């Protein structure tokens, strides 16, 4: 992430009294950073090259595996689109276009491109149709469309800029996931975790005009900086994440709680942890406050989400109703997409298994708060049930139990598992959500 490292790292783990590891009790198994070559100090001109070489040695395997898995799934996705051809007759707003790859800029992608081109005009306009409030681009946080606008200033179109930002950000996210997992559970597990994220349910939006790759890149590196006790970097990156998605709230809480413990223990001074408590909420709350001010309602954003998208927190009633309907073969719930919803049920059933497995490994507090908080937000809200796969995509810590288990598998068997996952993800993580449902 290009942020200077500060603080202490690599301390031996201690027993946490409350059963959850804090950043003082991180179970560090290895520190895979490549030591600097003493010769570099006497050759200033080669410093950049040697730094790049060390970064390549550290992150290269993880990025190569992520790219290979992602490319295989993406190719399968494009092949399914091309051979089916339904994208040619679909509305360009809803999974259609002149070419298979046009599908990647539809649905929410059109909203992000609209914000990048025209900016915001937050309003609450009553609607007489299915939704009570007319949909408005203010529902989409500014970080991703801001990056699209910045890249498009080079002359690249909005669609191309959005795709470029997402693809680059996906590799930054994979590097962050590797950094976190390898720091805690070893190099091999970190590499595998990066590959697994490429084939995670919902991963089709990683290489699409969607904000998930940008958000996960920021979330993963924020968690890494907290684990590394680099509080100033964690504060800045978490602040940026707060401008990317509303799901940044659990991340902000996790960073703040870890920083508060460090501040109470006086283990890392005052300025760093205090900054990590105060700065991150400003991004998210600042945007929500600005939208509310422009709309003339303090809760304008929440009102827009509820009336314009029927998306609101209902303590899990919708999730329970949709899941039980799918299991009974019924469709007595809003937004029914049979194939996508069936995959959502499978993901839902896997979540408690992954969560319990993760918690049994006593991850650092920031990962625990981020994971549990995001699950509460996702499962406790009414939304399109099939989008569950996409909404849990940012919860990369759930990959840790799988990565640790697969790290003990022979290379040939591991290649088979990841190969099958890669190719099949083109269907369940790409084609299904863009053509048989809603991403």
N, C-alpha and C positions, 0 to 999 in steps of 0.2 A: 504493500500500500504506500510505500515511500515515506513512511512516518518514522522519525528517529526513535529508536528504542530507548526507554529509560526505566528505572526501577530495578527491582531484584527479580531473578528468575532461577529456576532449578533448585529451589529449596527442598530438602527432604520432607516427605509428607508426615503430618502428625494426625493423631486421631481426633476427629471432630466430635465434640460432645453431643451435638444434636443429631448426629447420624447423617448430616449432609455436609459434603466437603465445601469449605470456603476457599477463597483464593490463597489463603495461607496454608491450606491442606491439600493442594493439588497433587494427585498421585502421579507425578512425573516419572515415566519409565525411561524415556530417552529425550535428548535434545539433539535433533537431527541437523542442526545448523552446521554447515561446513566451516571448519576453522580457517581463519585468514592465513594466506601465505605470507611469511615474514618478508619475502622478497618484494612484495607489493609496496611496502613502506618506502623502499628506496627507489621506486619507479612510479612517481606520481602520474605519469602519462598512461600507465596501464591500470590505474585504479578502477576506472569504469569497466574496462574489459574483464578484469578479475572479479569484480562484483557481479557482473552479468553471468560469468562462468559459475560462480558459486550459487547464484540463484537458480541457474539452469540445472545444476547438479542436485540441488535441494528439491525443486518443484517439478523438474522435467518429467520424471516417471508418472507423477500424479496427473499432470496436465496431459501427457500423452495418452494415458488410459482414459481419462475423461473424454478427450477429443475422439478417440477411437470408438468408445461406446456411444457417444452422442452422434457421431457421424453415421454409424450403422443404423441407429434408430431413426435418424432423420431421413436417410435414404429409403428405409422401409416405409416411412410415413409418406414421402413424396411418391413412391411407387404405388401405394394403395390409392392415393388421390388420383394419379394419372390413369390407372387401370379402371377405376370406378367412374370417373368423369362427372360426378354429381356437382362438383364445384362450378361447372360450366353453366348449370341451370339455377344454382342457388343465388339468392340475393347477395350482391357484393358486400353488403353490411353484415351478412350472417353466413360466413363460410363459403362465399362464392368469389369468382374472379375469372380473368381470362387465362390465367396460368395456375398450376398447382400451388406455387409459392405465394400467390396473392392471398390465399387463405390465411396466411400467417399475419396479415395486417388487418384482418376483419375483426368483428366483434369489438372487444375493448380496444383493440389496436387502432380503430378509427377514431375513438375518443382521444387517445394519446396524441395521434397525429393532428387532430383538430386543436388541441391545447397548444401543441408546439407551433402551429401556424397562426392561430388567432388569439391565444391567451385565454383568460377567464372573463366571464361575465356572470358572477354568482347571483342567481335569482330563485325565488320560490314561486312558481307559476302553477296555479291549480289546473288539473287535467281532469277531463270527464271520462276518460277511458278506463282501462284495467288498473292503471296507476293513478293515484290521487294527485301526484305532483309531477310536472313535466321534468323529464330527465335533463340534467345539466352537467356540464363538464367539470364543475367544481367538485364533483364526487371523486375525481382522480387527482391524487397528490402530485406536486409539481416537480419533484426531482427527476423522474424519468423523462417527461416531456421537455423539461429544461435542457437535459442532455441531448435529446433529439434536435432541438432547436439550435443548440450550439454546434453540433456536428453538421447540420444542414447548411450552416453558414459557409461551409467549404464548397458548396455547390451540389452536394449529394442531395437527392430528394428525401422527403420526409420518411417514406417507407424504407428506403435504403439506410437512412440514418438510424431509424429505430432498430432495424435488424443488426446493424453494425454495433450499436451500443449494447444490445442484448447479448450478442455472441461474445464480444470482448468481456462484458461483465460476467458472463457465465464462467469464463476461464478464471477471472479474478475470484469468483465465488468458489470454484473448485480448489483453487490455491488456498483460500481461507479455510475451507473445510479440512483440507489436508493438514494445514498448519495446526488447527485445533486438535484433530484426532491423533496426529503423529506425536504431538507434544505430550499427550496424555497416555496413549496406548501403543505407541510404537510406529515406526516408519511404514511398515507393510500395511498395518491397519489404516493408516492415513491415506495411502495410495488407493486402497480398495474403497474407502469411503467416498473419495472423489469420483471413482468410477460408478459406484452405486447411485450417486446423486443424478448422474446422467440418465439413468433408467428408472428413476423413482416415478410412481404414479403422478401424473400431472406435469411431468418434465417436458412435455411437448411445448410448453410456453417458454422454456429457457431460450430457445432459438425462435422467437416470435416477437411481435411488437407488443410485448407485455413487460411489466415492471418487476417481475419476480427475480430475474437474474441480478438486477441492480440491487434490489433489497437484500437478497441472500448474500451478495458480495459484502455489503456493508455490515450485515448482522454477523456473519462468520468472522470477519476481521475485528469487529467490536468485541466479540467474545474472546478472541485470541488475545487482544490487548489487555483485557481484564485479567485473563489467566496469567499473562506475562507481567501484570501489575504496572502496565504503562498507562496510567490513568488519563493523562492529557490526550493521548492518541485515541483512547477508548471514548473519551468525551466528545471529541470532534467527529469521529466516525458515527457514533450513535446519534448525535445531533443531525447528521446528514440522513441517517436511516429514518429519523422522525419526519423528514420531508418526502420520503419515498412511499410509505404505505401506512394506513392506520393501524395495521398489525404490529407496528413498531412499539406499541405501548408495553407489551410484556418484555421486550428487549430493554427498553428504557428502565423499567422497574428492576430487572435483573442487574443491570449495570449499577443503578443507584444503590441497591441493597448491598451489593458486593463492596462498593465504594464506602458506604456508611460503616460497614464492619471494619474496613481498613482504617477509616478515620477514627473510629472508636478505639481501636487497638493502637493507633499511632504508629503503625508499622511502615507506612510510606509517606510520612509527613502529613501536611494539611492541604496544601494548594491543589495537588493532583486529585486526590479523592473528592475534595469539595467541588472541583470543577466537573468531575464525572457525575456528581449529584445534581448540580444546578444547570449546566449547559444543555444536556440532551433533551429535556422536556420542551425547551424553547422552540425547537423546530416543529414538532407535531402540534403543540398547543398554539403556537403562533399562527400556523396555517388555519387550524380550526377556528381560532379567534377572528382571523381576517375574513374568512368565509361568512361567519356569523355576523360580523359587522356589516359586510356588504349586503347581506340578505335582510338585515334588520331584525334578526332573531339570534339570540345567543347560541341556541341549539340548532342553528340552520343546517349544519352538515348532517346531523343525526336525522333531522326532519326530511332532508332530501333523500337520504339513504332509505328511510322507511317508506316515504310516499312515492319515490321515483323508481326504486328497485325492490321494494318489499323486503329489505334487508335490515334486520334489527335483532337485538338480543332478546331472546324469549326463554332463557334458562333451559334450552335443549328440547323444548316441546316439538318443534318442527323436525329436528333430526330424528327423534324417537319415532314420530309418526311416519316419516318417510321410510325409515329403515324397516319398521315392522310391516309396512305396506309392501315393500319390495320382497321381503322374506315370505309373505303370504301370496305373492303373485298378484297383488292389487295395485291400484293407482289412485287411491283416494287422498291425494296430496298435491300441492302446487308444484309446477315445473317438472313434469314426469318425462324422463328420457330413459327407457328401460335398460339399454346396454350400459350407458354411462352410470346410471344409478346402481346397477348390480356391482360394477367395479367399486363404486363408492362404499357399498355395504362391505365388500371384502376388505377395503382399506380400514373401514370403521372397526371391523372385528380384529384386525391386526394391531391397531393402535394400543390397546391395553397391554398386549404381549410385549410390544416394543418398548412401551413406557416402563413397565416393571423391570424388563431386562436392563434398560438404561439406568434406572435408579439403583439397581443392585450393584452397579459398578461405581457408585458414589461419585458422580461427576461434580465438577465445581458448581458452586451456587448459581452463578450466572447462567449456566446451561440448564440447570433445573428450573429456575424461575421462567426463563424464556420458553422452554418446552411446555411446561405445565400451563403457563399463562396463555400461550397461543392455542393450545388444545381447548382450553375453557372458552376462549373467544370464538373459535371455529365451531365447536360442537354445540355451544350454547346459543348460537345465532340462527335465525331463519334466513336462508339463502337458497339458491338453486342447489338441491342436494347433490347432484352430480359434480358440482364444482368442489366438493370436499377434497378430491385428489389434489387440485391446484392449491387450495388454501392450506393444506398440510405440507406442501412442497418446501416452504421455508424452514420447517422444523428439522433441520439437518442433524441435530443430535440423536434423533431416532435411528439414524443409520449406524451409530456406534456399535450396538450389540451385533448387528449383522457383519460389520467390517471386522470386528475383533474375532468373531467366529470363523469367518472366511479366511482370516490371516493364517489360520492353522491348516488350511486345506492345501493339497498339492497343486502345483501350478497348472497341470493339465486339467484337473477338475475345476479349478478356479476359472480358467479360460472358458470352459464349457458353460459354467453358470453365468458368467458375465456376457458371453456371446449370445446365449439364448435370451437373457434379459434385454440385451441391446436391441436385437431384432424384433422381439415381441413388443418392446416399448413403442415402436413405430405405430403399432395398432392401439394398445391400451392407453398410452400416454400422449398420442398424437391424433391419429385418425378418429378414435372414438370421441374425444372431447371437442374436436373441431368440426366433425361431420355428423356424428350420431348424438351429439349433445351440445352443451354450451361450455366453452372454456372459462 
